[in-house]
């Protein structure tokens, strides 16, 4: 049985200058497509954690590598492995990665229905 890990602890720091900034057109399109407040909060937390992991401070930075799917894939795999190493359960990882990324791609490419 996987142990429970407090995921919110991974995004806190005493230095607010390097905290991810969740803003910009791409982020607003993404987050405004989500209806449920609890899901919005979970997606925002998940996105902040991922940005911290890849050492980016803006959601717009995620689009800089759009032409390099292999780089994006390797960053996501590295993130998944880091979550597994700290004891995050597989279902939680599925939520954090699969659902969040699928939703972002749908909204970014205009596939949101």
N, C-alpha and C positions, 0 to 999 in steps of 0.2 A: 504494500500500500504506500502510495506517495505521501510524503509529508506536506503539510500546508506551509506555504511561504508567503510572508507579507510582501506582496509585490509593490505596494506604495512606498515601502522603505527604500526601494532601489532608485527612486527618483528624487529623493530629498538631498539637499546639500546646504552648507552654510554660505556658499558663494552663489548668489542669485544671478551673477553676470553670465554664467554659462548654462542657465536653465533654458530648456527648449521654449521657443515662442510658437504658440499655436495660433497662427493668423495667416492672412493672405487669401487670395481668391480660391486656390485649390483646396485649402483647408476649410474655408467657409462653405464651399459647394459640398464637400464631403460631410461635414458635421451637420449641416442644415438638412441633409437628406435623411438623417436619422430622426425618427419620431420620439422614441421613448427616452425620457431623461436619464434613466439608469444606464441605458445602452450608450448614450452620448458620453456620460461620465466614464464608463468603462473604456470606450474607444479613445477618449482623450488621454486617459492614464496610460493605456497601452501604447499609444503613439509617442507620448513623452518618454516612456521607458525605452522604446526603440531608438528614438533620436539620441537619447543619452548614450545608448550602447554604441551607436555608430559615430558618436562625437559630432553630431550636427546640432545646431541651435534653432533652425527654422524648418518648418514643414516644406517650404519652397526648395530647400536643399535636397529633398527627396526626389525632386523632378530633374535635378541636374544630371543624373545618371540614366535618364530614361532611354538613351540610345545604347546603353551597355547592360543588357539584361543579365549577362553572366556575372557582372560585378554586383548587381542587385541581388541575384540569387545567392552568391557567396556570402554577402552581408546577412541575408536572412538565415542562411544555414548556420553561420557563426552565432547569430543571435539565439537561434533555437538550441544550439549546443550549450551556450552559456546558461540558458534557462534550465536545461536538463541538469547541468552541473551544480546548480544551486538548489535542486530538488523540486522544481516546478513540475506539476503533474502533466501528463500528456493531454488530457482534455482542456486544461487551462492554456497550454501552448497552442492547441488547435484554435481556441477562441482568440487568443492574442494575435496569432499570425494569420491563419486561414480566413477567418471571417472578416477581420479588420482589413486585410489586404484585398480580399475579394470585393468588399464594399467600396474601398478607395478606387480600385480599378474601374468598377462599374460606374461610379460617379464621374471620375476623371475622363472616361471615354464616352460619356453620355449614354450609358446603357441602363441608367436608373429608371425603373418603371414604377 
